[in-house]
């Protein structure tokens, strides 16, 4: 009999390189990026808004035992607009309301600090009708924001999937929204 952990890992691996991301699920991906297989660090993001644009917070500890899907983005990022936000919209529309899944977006500003500002968070949320919490991790002029450092992200758009045991199972550019939805529905059925 397979353990739950082995079933989940097998399910993720079975999705293949094209399923959840262009470089697979981070297994064997560029070793400079990602923290697949490690415990997900708590998010150190000071600015959050809820789906109505009201101040809130989003902490991994508050979502213990859930699958957590995070999307890192910048407002000026062409890849975020061409495929990152559409994938996030598709995933969030399909899975918001599932009590075993938490979804959030974080603007991780590592460049363009005068353009990728905190006011863009609500603007993007409205533009894509995202009914999820959205945060702003401003970074600083000479370095990456805390989220990028903690998760060793390679830029934007960047997707992170954390299992209910708080292990990072996906940490890479791009994700196939249909496969991700199918996978998460199977895990939470």
C-alpha positions in Angstrom: 0.0 0.0 0.0 1.3 3.5 -0.9 1.6 6.1 1.7 -0.3 9.4 1.2 3.0 11.2 0.7 4.1 8.8 -2.0 0.7 9.0 -3.8 0.9 12.8 -3.8 4.5 12.8 -5.1 3.7 10.2 -7.7 0.6 12.2 -8.8 2.7 15.4 -9.2 5.5 13.5 -11.0 2.9 11.8 -13.3 1.8 15.2 -14.5 5.1 15.5 -16.3 7.2 18.4 -17.5 4.5 20.1 -19.5 1.8 19.5 -16.9 2.3 22.0 -14.1 5.2 24.0 -15.5 7.6 24.2 -18.4 10.5 22.8 -16.3 8.4 20.2 -14.6 7.6 20.6 -11.0 11.0 21.8 -9.9 12.5 18.3 -9.6 15.8 18.7 -11.4 15.0 22.2 -12.4 17.7 25.0 -12.3 19.3 24.5 -8.9 19.7 28.2 -8.4 15.9 28.6 -8.0 13.2 27.1 -5.9 13.0 25.2 -2.7 11.0 22.1 -3.7 11.0 19.5 -1.0 11.7 22.0 1.8 9.4 23.4 4.4 7.7 26.5 3.2 8.9 29.6 5.1 6.2 31.8 6.6 5.4 34.8 4.4 6.9 38.1 5.6 4.6 40.3 3.6 3.3 43.4 5.4 0.6 44.6 3.0 -2.4 42.4 2.2 -5.9 43.2 0.9 -8.9 40.9 0.7 -11.1 40.3 -2.4 -12.9 43.6 -1.6 -9.7 45.6 -1.4 -9.9 45.9 2.4 -6.8 45.4 4.6 -6.3 41.8 5.7 -3.4 39.4 6.3 -2.4 36.0 4.8 -0.2 33.7 6.9 0.7 30.1 6.0 0.1 29.2 9.7 -3.5 30.2 9.4 -4.0 27.7 6.5 -2.4 24.7 8.2 -3.5 21.4 6.6 -4.5 23.1 3.3 -3.0 23.1 -0.1 -1.7 26.7 -0.7 -1.2 28.1 -4.2 0.8 31.4 -4.4 1.4 33.5 -7.5 4.3 36.0 -7.5 4.0 38.9 -10.0 4.8 42.4 -10.9 2.3 44.8 -12.5 4.6 45.6 -15.4 5.6 42.0 -16.2 4.5 41.0 -19.7 4.6 37.3 -18.9 2.4 37.9 -15.9 -0.2 39.5 -18.2 0.1 37.0 -21.1 -0.1 33.8 -19.1 0.5 34.3 -15.3 -2.7 36.2 -14.5 -4.9 34.2 -16.9 -3.6 31.0 -15.2 -4.2 32.5 -11.7 -7.7 33.6 -12.7 -8.6 30.2 -14.0 -7.2 28.4 -11.0 -8.8 30.8 -8.5 -12.2 30.7 -10.2 -12.2 26.9 -10.2 -10.9 26.5 -6.6 -11.9 29.5 -4.5 -14.4 28.3 -1.9 -12.7 24.9 -1.5 -12.1 24.7 2.3 -8.9 22.7 1.7 -7.2 25.2 -0.6 -5.9 28.7 0.0 -4.9 30.9 -2.9 -3.1 34.3 -2.9 -1.1 36.6 -5.1 1.9 38.6 -4.1 3.5 41.5 -6.0 7.2 40.7 -5.5 9.0 43.9 -6.6 12.6 43.3 -7.5 12.8 46.0 -10.2 10.8 48.9 -11.4 10.1 50.1 -7.8 8.5 53.4 -9.0 6.1 51.5 -11.3 5.3 48.2 -9.4 3.8 50.1 -6.5 1.4 49.1 -3.7 -1.6 50.8 -5.5 -1.1 48.3 -8.4 -2.2 45.5 -6.2 -5.8 46.5 -6.1 -5.6 47.6 -9.8 -4.5 44.1 -10.9 -7.0 42.5 -8.6 -9.8 44.5 -10.3 -8.4 44.1 -13.8 -8.5 40.3 -13.6 -11.5 40.1 -11.2 -9.4 38.0 -8.7 -11.4 37.0 -5.7 -8.4 36.2 -3.6 -6.1 38.0 -1.1 -3.4 40.0 -2.7 -0.1 41.2 -1.1 2.7 43.6 -1.9 6.3 42.7 -1.0 8.2 45.8 -2.0 11.8 44.7 -1.8 14.4 47.4 -1.9 16.4 49.1 -4.6 19.5 47.0 -4.2 17.9 43.6 -3.6 15.1 41.1 -4.0 12.0 41.2 -1.7 11.8 38.7 1.2 9.4 36.3 -0.6 11.9 36.0 -3.5 14.8 35.3 -1.1 12.9 32.8 1.0 11.5 30.9 -1.9 14.5 31.4 -4.2 12.2 32.6 -7.1 13.7 33.4 -10.4 11.5 36.3 -11.3 7.9 36.7 -12.4 5.5 35.2 -13.1 6.3 32.6 -10.5 4.1 29.9 -9.0 4.4 28.1 -5.7 2.4 25.1 -4.5 2.6 24.0 -0.9 1.1 20.8 0.3 -0.9 20.4 3.5 2.2 19.3 5.4 3.7 22.7 4.4 6.3 21.2 2.0 6.9 23.1 -1.3 6.0 20.7 -4.1 6.1 23.2 -7.0 8.2 26.4 -7.3 8.8 27.6 -10.8 7.7 29.8 -13.7 4.5 29.0 -15.4 1.9 26.4 -14.7 -0.7 24.5 -16.7 -3.9 25.7 -15.1 -6.0 22.8 -16.3 -3.6 20.2 -14.9 -3.1 22.2 -11.6 -6.9 22.4 -11.1 -7.3 18.7 -11.9 -4.5 17.8 -9.5 -5.8 19.9 -6.7 -9.3 18.6 -7.0 -8.1 15.1 -6.8 -6.0 15.9 -3.7 -9.0 17.6 -1.9 -11.8 15.2 -2.9 
